[in-house]
Amino acid sequence: MSHARFAGACLSMLAAAAIGFGLVATAQAETQLGRAYRIIAGKQFVDLTHSFGPNSPVWSGFGQAKMTPAVDPQTRQPYTIAKEGFRSTFYEMVGQYGTHLDPPAHFAEDGVTMDRIPLKQMILPLVVFDSTPLLVKDPNHAFSVDDLRAWEKKHGRVPKGAFAALRTDMYKDWDSNPERFKRSPFPAWSPETVKFLVEQRGVTAIGHESLDTDTTEKMESETYILHKGRYQIEVMANLDQVPATGALIVVAWPKVKDGLGFPARAFAILP
């Protein structure tokens, strides 16, 4: 065999081997994803999101949502299934409504808007701090760094990159007692704890059940967390159904260009 033919045969064999290796690698990747899906599909899911409507609690500075039938711009008549075969709703509301996302740009001039938050930050390890035992003596307790350290002694160190959620059981008033839900003061984070979570534990995001992060007059905690490039989810639900550690949280929201906040859908996958 000539050198040229020999070299050609070698190249052909290498190409075939490369293709075969690529197919094997793809098959392995598909197997890994398939295995991951089967594991997740067999787990329990907990919805961390409130349903919301025109009468849902909202900060008084924004006002209530309006939800009306969408109308034909020519006739001004609502679309109906009987006439047009479909129906739709026109929504008029602030982005910070119901269970919602606050991106950094909500408070920071140069902050990331909701459409630019990386996809990988929308599924995270979830840790839940249970503040309810502390509310027996202090109904408006601000979860402190000492409280967090006591939690870590029991459950281990907060993992870097986690989503840290504060359970207060305020969510139970959302539908049953909306005026109480909107009360102030209310149980929340202390600013020192939010700073500790960012600077000492490197969390990616935080969440809570109340309409605001804390009750300081200058909104110190919310200003801090958003200026540090983290996002938060407000008005969460059902955190009492999630363990302190081991769960994952998945959060999704519409990809509004340059968006400053919007209702979000959050759920936990239990271990």
N, C-alpha and C positions, 0 to 999 in steps of 0.2 A: 504494500500500500504506500502511495506517495505521501510525502509530508503534508501536502495540501489536503488530500482526502482524509488523512488521519486527524488533522486539526479540525476539519469540518465535522467528522464523526464525534469528536470530543465535545465540540460546541453544541451539537444536537443533544448529546447525552446530558450535558450540564443544563441546557434549557428545559429538557423534560424533567430533570430532577428538581429544578427550581419551580416549575409549574406544579409538580406533585407535592412539593413541600408547602407551596402556597395553599393548595387545596386542603392538605392536612391541617395547616394552621387555621384556615377558615372553619373547617369542620370542628376543630377543637374549640375555637371561639364561640361557635354556635352552640356547642355542647355546654360550655360554661354559662352562656346566657340562658339557655334552656333550663339548666339546673337552677340558676338563680331565680328564674321565673317560677319554677315549680315550688321552690322554697317559699317565695313571697306569696304565691297564690294560696298556699296552705296556712298562712298566718291570719291572725285577726286584725281587722282594720278598724280604727276609731276615727270618726269624723270630728275634727276640731273646729268646725265652722258653723256659725249660726245661719239659719235662713233669715232673710231680711225683707222688709216691706216698707210701705210709706209711713207706717207708724212706729218703726223700730227706733230705739234710742240712738241719739246722735248728739254731738256737741252743739250747744245752742248757737254758736257762732256760724254754723253751716246751715242749719234748718233741715226740715224733713224732705225726703225724696218724693217725687211725683212719678207715678207710673200710669200711663194712659194708653189706650189702643192706638197703634200706628195708623195714620190715615193716608189716603190717596191725595197727593199734593194738588191734583187737578180738581177732584170733587169734594175734597175735605171730609169724605166719608170713611169710617173705619173699615179696614180690610176684614172680611169674615170668611170662615170656611164655607158657609153656604153660598156666597157669591163668587169669591175669588179662589177658594180652595185652600186658603191659608189665613193665618192671623199672626200678628206681631205686636210687640209692646214698645212704646217710646218711653225711655228712661231719662229723667232729669234729676240728677243728684250729684253731690260732691264725691270726689274719688275716695275720701276717707269715710266710707259708709259700711256698716256691718263689719264682719270680720275682714280686715283689710291690711294691705301692704303699705308701709311707709318706707320708700327708698331714701337713700341719703340726700337726694336733691330736694326732698320735701322741706328740709331745713338749711341745707348747705348750698350756697350759690354755685359752687363747682362740683357738687356731689353727683354721683351716678344716678341716672334716671331709671325708671323701672324696666325699660326695654334693654338696658345695658347690664343688668345684673347677670353674672355668669350662670349658665344652666346648672353647673355642678353645685351651685349654692342653693339649689331648689330641692335637693334631697340631702339630708344631713343626719348625723347621730343626734338623738333627742335626749336631753336631760330635763327632768321636771322637779322643781323645788316646791315642796308642799308647805305652804305658809299657814294652812288652816289651824294647826294646833296653837300657833302663836296668836291667832285672832280671837281666841277665847277671852284672853285678858285685855287685848288691844285690838279692837275691830278694824282699826285703820293702820295696822302695823306696816312699817316700811322694812322690807326684807333686807337684813344687814349683812355685812361681811362676816360677822361672827356667826350668824345663822347659816351662811353658806359654808363656812369652815366646819360647823357641826354636821352639816349634811355630808360633806366630804369624808369625815371620819367614819360615817356609816356606809356610804355608797362608793367611796373612792373619788379620786381627783376628776374634776370636770375635764373631759378630753378636748384637746385643741381642735378648733373647727366646728364644734358642736353648736346646736341650736339650744339655747337655754330658755325654758319656759317657767313662768311663775304661776303656780296654782293658788287661787284664793277662794274658789267656788262662787265668785260673783256671777258667773255665767248663768247660775240657776235663776237669777232675777230677770234675765233678758226678756223672756216672754211673760212670766208670771207677775213681775213687779217692776216694770220699766222705769218708774220714777225712782225707786230705790237703786236700780242699777246706775242711774245717772248721778247718784249722790256724790257729794264732795265734803270732806275728804273720803278716801277709800283706801283699801289695802293695795300696796304697790311696791316697786323697787325703791331702795335708797340710792341716791346718786353714787355713793361710794361703792356699792355693790356692782352697779353697771360698769363703773370704771375698772373695778377689780376683774370682772369677767372679760373685759376687752384686753387690758394691759397684762394681767397675770395668767389668764387662762386662754386667751386667743380665740374666743368664740366668734362665730361667723354672724350670728343673728340672735335676737332675743324675741320673746313673745309674752303676752300677758292677757288677762281677761277683761281688764278695764279699758275705758276709752282713752286713757292717757298713761304714759310710762310712770309718772310719779306726780305728786301733788305740790311740788315746789312752785313758788310763784313764777319763776323764770323758766320753768320746764327744763331744769338742768339735765336730767337723765336723757330725755329725748334729744335735746340739743347735742349732748355729748356723743351718744351712740351714732347719730346720723352724721355728725361732723367727722367721726372716725371711719366712715365708709362702710359701716354695717347697716343692715336693714332690720326692720322689726315688723312683727305681725301683732296687731291689736285686736281686742275683742274676741279672744279665742274661747273655745268651748270644750267641755268633756275632758279636761286635763285630769280629773279625778279617776278616769278610766285608763290612765296610762302609767306604767311603772316609772320609778325614779330614773332608771337607766335601762339601756338595752334596746329601746325602740328606735325606729327611724321616723323622721318627719318628711313629708313631701308637701311642698307648697307650690301652687301655680297661680298665675294671674295673666290677664291679657297683655299683649305686647304693644302697649300704647306708645307711640313715638314721643320721646321726651316726657313721658308720663311722670307725674308727681305723686301718684298713689291711686289705688283702685281696690274694689272688693277682691278678695283672694279666696282660694279653696285650699284648705290645709287638712291633712289627715295623717294619722300615725299608723305605722305598721309595727305591731307588737312582737316582741321576741318569742 
